[in-house]
């Protein structure tokens, strides 16, 4: 609740919001980004998701999100974001705490308001000068952490079905289908996403490759 409140204040004060994960983004990073994009949308803020749409490991989730009218113009590259960024911008980093691993290190270094939401253990190099640090190594995934924040900041009806499925796909990926690093809070988060409209069979389909 404290973290959700702090994130709420940071988003409200921000002139613009950029959300980015690690380079070669996976489904957990994209799921967490979609959850934060939902929070920003609920608050009337236009956020941008910084991602390389050509080089990533979350094609199935991204193609679904890109088909939604709410996500028109939502995705941008690190270079575009860096050129456009104004003073008072907020950068939210998900699924990594290492500056060398983010989608755009240039964007990270040029912003003085950074929030980090991550579940990996802290490495020798980590992002410093954070306005908010939601770091929970016991969580299964960044998507689990963002789902917990969502419960305090939006109503289940505000979450798009596709966003709920993106978050659930992130949890499924990092827990290897709920068999690894899974705690009680992981199942609570999954249950919340199910109530928000996530279809488990659609999520499973995201992990299937076609014959080609």
JOJOLIN-V23690 format. One record per backbone hydrogen bond with DSSP energy under -1.0 kcal/mol. CO is the residue of the C=O (numbers start at 1). NH is the residue of the N-H. If there is no record, write none. Layout:
# JOJOLIN-V23690
co=CO nh=NH
co=CO nh=NH
This chain:
# JOJOLIN-V23690
co=1 nh=5
co=2 nh=6
co=3 nh=7
co=4 nh=8
co=5 nh=9
co=6 nh=10
co=7 nh=11
co=8 nh=12
co=9 nh=13
co=10 nh=14
co=16 nh=90
co=17 nh=48
co=18 nh=92
co=19 nh=50
co=20 nh=94
co=21 nh=103
co=25 nh=57
co=26 nh=30
co=27 nh=31
co=28 nh=32
co=29 nh=33
co=30 nh=34
co=31 nh=35
co=32 nh=36
co=33 nh=37
co=34 nh=38
co=35 nh=39
co=36 nh=40
co=37 nh=41
co=38 nh=42
co=39 nh=43
co=40 nh=45
co=41 nh=44
co=48 nh=19
co=49 nh=76
co=58 nh=62
co=59 nh=63
co=60 nh=64
co=61 nh=65
co=62 nh=66
co=65 nh=68
co=68 nh=71
co=69 nh=72
co=71 nh=74
co=74 nh=49
co=76 nh=51
co=77 nh=81
co=78 nh=82
co=79 nh=83
co=80 nh=84
co=81 nh=85
co=86 nh=89
co=88 nh=15
co=90 nh=18
co=91 nh=115
co=92 nh=20
co=93 nh=117
co=97 nh=127
co=98 nh=101
co=101 nh=23
co=104 nh=108
co=105 nh=109
co=106 nh=110
co=113 nh=91
co=114 nh=131
co=114 nh=132
co=115 nh=93
co=116 nh=134
co=117 nh=95
co=118 nh=136
co=132 nh=116
co=133 nh=135
co=134 nh=118
co=136 nh=139
co=141 nh=145
co=142 nh=146
co=143 nh=147
co=144 nh=148
co=145 nh=149
co=146 nh=150
co=147 nh=151
co=149 nh=152
co=149 nh=153
co=150 nh=154
co=155 nh=158
co=156 nh=159
co=160 nh=164
co=161 nh=165
co=162 nh=166
co=163 nh=167
co=164 nh=168
co=165 nh=169
co=166 nh=170
co=167 nh=171
co=168 nh=172
co=169 nh=173
co=170 nh=174
co=171 nh=175
co=172 nh=177
co=173 nh=176
co=175 nh=179
co=175 nh=180
co=183 nh=187
co=184 nh=188
co=185 nh=189
co=186 nh=190
co=187 nh=191
co=188 nh=192
co=189 nh=193
co=190 nh=194
co=191 nh=195
co=192 nh=196
co=193 nh=198
co=194 nh=197
co=199 nh=203
co=200 nh=204
co=201 nh=205
co=202 nh=206
co=204 nh=207
co=205 nh=208
